[in-house]
Amino acid sequence: LAKTTQPISMDSYEGQEVNITCSHNNIATNDYITWYQQFPSQGPRFIIQGYKTKVTNEVASLFIPADRKSSTLSLPRVSLSDTAVYYCLVGDFISSGSARQLTFGSGTQLTVLP
Amino acid sequence: EAQVTQNPRYLITVTGKKLTVTCSQNMNHEYMSWYRQDPGLGLRQIYYSMNVEVTDKGDVPEGYKVSRKEKRNFPLILESPSPNQTSLYFCASRKLANPPGEQYFGPGTRLTVT
């Protein structure tokens, strides 16, 4: 089971780019890396997913180095509404037909200041 | 609209009184899961199910039961609730695919056991 480590909290200002790094030293070959965003008292919401190198969508980029032992979520030009907890999740369901648990870490509380 | 629904959204009960929290998804997803969220501990998986009649324990299964008799429903059962099960509960679902894609989370059920 891949354990993840993220910073507990980060502060940023509106309009800045924010990078949140997640360490996952024991990531398995079949594991994907997924990031979720959660607002208070709401369910987590999918942001982005990747396996290696770089993935970009309309809201974020995900950078994964060649050894895949870490990943960085990049949020361009954050706004106050990006204040939330961000979770890095590592895991996979299709491993020789066997089920694998997915474990969320404690997440990173991002606070965007005006 | 694709969604995961949970009921009830809020529940206050007493120690020992059996309760069931329902979860339903309308996306024909194979995988469903229950999480609990407590301050400072992030999201912890209770049980998950790969498909109908296939369930397995997550990180914190003690005191909980689940069943998966139909693909769309995955109820969480607390046979004898205790105060340490006071928490915010989330149900989630996703397709079994490669890449894994996103998990869709329900709105949450806030349970208080007195």
Interface residues (C-beta under 8 A of the other chain):
Chain A: Y32 T34 Y36 S41 Q42 G43 P44 R45 F46 Q49 Y51 Y87 G91 D92 F93 I94 A99 Q101 L102 T103 F104 G105 S106 G107
Chain B: V4 Y31 S33 Y35 G40 L41 G42 L43 R44 Q45 Y48 M50 V54 D56 G58 D59 L88 F90 A92 L96 A97 N98 P99 P100 G101 E102 Q103 Y104 F105 G106 P107 G108 R110
